Amino acid sequence: MSLILLAGDDFVRNELLADELRAAVGSPPAQLELRTLELPWPHVPFGRVAEVDEASDVEDDLLALVDGVEVIVTQMGPVTRRLLDATPSLRLVVCTRGGPVNVNVEECTKRGVLVCNTPGRNAVAAAEHAVTLILSTVRAIPRIHGTVAAGQWRSDLYAYDECGLELGGSTVGLVGYGAIGRRVARILRAFDAHVLVADPFVDAGSLEPDVSLVGLPELLERSDVVSLHARLTPETTGMIDAAALAAMRPGSYLVNSARGGLVDYDALAAALDGGHLAGAGFDVFPTEPPAPDWPLLRSDRVVMTPHLAGATRQTAHRAASQAAASVAAYLAGTRPPGLVNPDALR
């Protein structure tokens, strides 16, 4: 009998995880015993807990339930050194997100605890949200909606200087071409946009049809819209700085639905205020949530959403299904999908 702790929340719910586990392992699964803890996210924001990041502050709650646990499945639960010390029976942690930043992977590896994630779980949602941000930004949809909601009928917005941009025939540059960037490219091609990609880890032969691989300087110079889809690493932190923004075409747009740390937002504010950029849209921020006095909150040329690109019901179901597949493979004695620390295999 394997004791499994499901530490779900109000997005990837415990009932979703339990249903998918029973389907993957077999119902009733004679070798399965489930214990559950409901975490407060997203109603309570995540943060740093001990040595891990982007976690719910429930370390003590988890510690009260981990005795004898062999598997933990969670999205936001902090799997810390302290938790591992209290759980010598633990053999597998499945993090139902793309990156297990709430798990001390290094310490798990030292102890032979396998760690799996659910890569691509939100690729569809994030790609669709990115394109929505692009469209909302270049057509100033929130600002125009606000005028109608305020009882105004702004036919003057038909003036040439007030008009937005069509994606058809425009050039959109994608910085990063992983699962999300690739899907964004496919959608944009359906709009008849010209798509450029800058990604040092991508081979030109792997691109979608009618997508061109270029260097970042060329992409910035040629694009009407630049959309960011890169991972945040020491090399990419602050990559869209004042110099990069100055290299963008006058009147172009920047959209960031990847990570806030990719952009120098002070430089972005200056580029918007000076009129070099026509607008910006982003789902991610340098600090989340941003301070109430953050200047960009007051800009009518900025479209913002609160880090919700992956927030669809299908994402939650997909995460639960992928997590269940990892647990089922582990219980069957095979290498689980989504394994991020193969060195822990013994």
Rosetta blueprint (number, residue, H / E / L):
1 M L
2 S E
3 L E
4 I E
5 L E
6 L E
7 A E
8 G L
9 D L
10 D L
11 F L
12 V L
13 R L
14 N H
15 E H
16 L H
17 L H
18 A H
19 D H
20 E H
21 L H
22 R H
23 A H
24 A H
25 V H
26 G L
27 S L
28 P L
29 P L
30 A L
31 Q L
32 L E
33 E E
34 L E
35 R E
36 T E
37 L L
38 E L
39 L L
40 P L
41 W L
42 P L
43 H L
44 V L
45 P L
46 F L
47 G E
48 R E
49 V E
50 A L
51 E L
52 V E
53 D E
54 E E
55 A E
56 S L
57 D L
58 V L
59 E H
60 D H
61 D H
62 L H
63 L H
64 A L
65 L L
66 V L
67 D L
68 G L
69 V L
70 E L
71 V E
72 I E
73 V E
74 T E
75 Q L
76 M L
77 G L
78 P L
79 V E
80 T L
81 R H
82 R H
83 L H
84 L H
85 D H
86 A L
87 T L
88 P L
89 S L
90 L L
91 R L
92 L E
93 V E
94 V E
95 C E
96 T L
97 R L
98 G L
99 G L
100 P L
101 V L
102 N L
103 V E
104 N L
105 V H
106 E H
107 E H
108 C H
109 T H
110 K H
111 R L
112 G L
113 V L
114 L E
115 V E
116 C E
117 N L
118 T L
119 P L
120 G L
121 R L
122 N L
123 A H
124 V H
125 A H
126 A H
127 A H
128 E H
129 H H
130 A H
131 V H
132 T H
133 L H
134 I H
135 L H
136 S H
137 T H
138 V H
139 R L
140 A L
141 I H
142 P H
143 R H
144 I H
145 H H
146 G H
147 T H
148 V H
149 A H
150 A L
151 G L
152 Q L
153 W L
154 R L
155 S H
156 D H
157 L H
158 Y H
159 A L
160 Y H
161 D H
162 E H
163 C L
164 G L
165 L L
166 E L
167 L L
168 G L
169 G L
170 S L
171 T E
172 V E
173 G E
174 L E
175 V E
176 G L
177 Y L
178 G L
179 A H
180 I H
181 G H
182 R H
183 R H
184 V H
185 A H
186 R H
187 I H
188 L H
189 R H
190 A H
191 F L
192 D L
193 A L
194 H E
195 V E
196 L E
197 V E
198 A E
199 D L
200 P L
201 F L
202 V L
203 D L
204 A H
205 G H
206 S H
207 L L
208 E L
209 P L
210 D L
211 V E
212 S E
213 L E
214 V L
215 G L
216 L H
217 P H
218 E H
219 L H
220 L H
221 E H
222 R H
223 S L
224 D L
225 V E
226 V E
227 S E
228 L E
229 H L
230 A L
231 R L
232 L L
233 T L
234 P L
235 E L
236 T L
237 T L
238 G L
239 M L
240 I E
241 D L
242 A H
243 A H
244 A H
245 L H
246 A H
247 A H
248 M L
249 R L
250 P L
251 G L
252 S E
253 Y E
254 L E
255 V E
256 N E
257 S L
258 A L
259 R L
260 G H
261 G H
262 L H
263 V E
264 D L
265 Y H
266 D H
267 A H
268 L H
269 A H
270 A H
271 A H
272 L H
273 D H
274 G L
275 G L
276 H L
277 L E
278 A E
279 G E
280 A E
281 G E
282 F E
283 D L
284 V L
285 F L
286 P L
287 T L
288 E L
289 P L
290 P L
291 A L
292 P L
293 D L
294 W L
295 P H
296 L H
297 L H
298 R H
299 S L
300 D L
301 R L
302 V E
303 V E
304 M E
305 T L
306 P L
307 H L
308 L L
309 A L
310 G L
311 A L
312 T L
313 R H
314 Q H
315 T H
316 A H
317 H H
318 R H
319 A H
320 A H
321 S H
322 Q H
323 A H
324 A H
325 A H
326 S H
327 V H
328 A H
329 A H
330 Y H
331 L H
332 A L
333 G L
334 T L
335 R L
336 P L
337 P L
338 G L
339 L E
340 V L
341 N L
342 P H
343 D H
344 A H
345 L L
346 R L
